[in-house]
Amino acid sequence: MRRRTFLTGLGALGTMGLVGCGSKSGDEYTADPGSLQVYSAQHENLTKAWAEAFTKATGIKVQVRKGSDSSMGHQIVEEGSGSPADVFLTENSPAMTLVERNKLLAPIEDATRAQVPAGLSPSSKAWISIAARSTVLVYNPSKLAEAELPKSLLDLQKPEWKDRWACAPGGADFQAIVAGMLAGQGAQKTKDWLDGLKNNARPLQNNIATMKSVNAGEIPCGVIYHYYWYRDQAGTKEGSGNTKLHYFKHQDPGAFVSLSGGAVLAGAKKPDEARKFLRYITSPAGQKVLVDSQSMEYAVGIGVSSAPALPPLSTLQAPPVDPFTLNSDEVSRLMTDAGIL
């Protein structure tokens, strides 16, 4: 029960299902040979919106297999060159890097890469970013004054933060943040911080549970991704009405921006259609679909503005981390050694 990580084994695969025209949700998956096969860990509503818009624009049918970053990445590795998948979409990049390191991805075309800024794609050129999300600290002003906010994410390992913050260490979102810290700060600083997390933080199930716990005043603050807060704020504010966000900025580990990835599988049965799909979702039209989906993730396409409520991605002062360097294997080991997983 301890290793709920990017490296979750095949037992997690039962969570997978189908979305798409003519398909039904469920554990069993049968690929339609007439459809482009997209394995997606992205939000279901966004993936569905992309698939429907792409089909409308091109006439190419899309079948989506839905799962988590960890389950999808490992499913593709397990299937190898015989995978039915033509396209792989992730929420965070370490799952994509797992597949890339197993040499299962085809190079991204230059025309597609040109639609996204160079700083928002990996140096390996094996995949491309399709969306982004920022690390933030959600806090309850009635429990934590602005003057008391930590200056750095690293501060949360200090004794004065014991039982004063929460996170969801078992989730791929949080583990991507740790992977960013590892890439930028090195193994020893990351290990020290994880030891502090073990001593100080309240572990919760996911980002939403963390935000709601802070909102209810059960804990002063928590580490989440930005879009959970903005989605709730755009709705009833039931889970965030008593909270505010703190952006660490200054290239702090707490300003880490995680990139969602898109890739064409090297063994794709429909490689031309797969390349067209990635070209579409990173194009201005495809990125507008992302913005209109109300996912509140950041658009990454050149010339496309994200939702007006979001602070511009360029203002977040994220640490310069090459997503190709994010190592989920090492993150899993460090978090397990620290007794967190």
Secondary structure, 3 states (H helix, E strand, C coil): CCCCCCCCCHHHHHHCEEECCCCCCCCCCCCCCCCEEEEECCCHHHHHHHHHHHHHHHCCCEEEEECCHHHHHHHHHHHHHHCCCCEEECCCHHHHHHHHHCCCEECCCHHHHCCCCHHHCCCCCCCEEEEEEEEEEEECCCCCCHHHCCCCHHHHHCHHHCCCEEECCCCHHHHHHHHHHHHHHCHHHHHHHHHHHHHHEEECCCHHHHHHHHHCCCCCEEEEEHHHHHHHHHCCCCCCCCCEEECCCCCCHHHCEEEEEEEEECCCCCHHHHHHHHHHHCCHHHHHHHHHCCCCCECCCCCCCCCCCCCCHHHCCCCCCCHHHCCHHHHHHHHHHCCCC
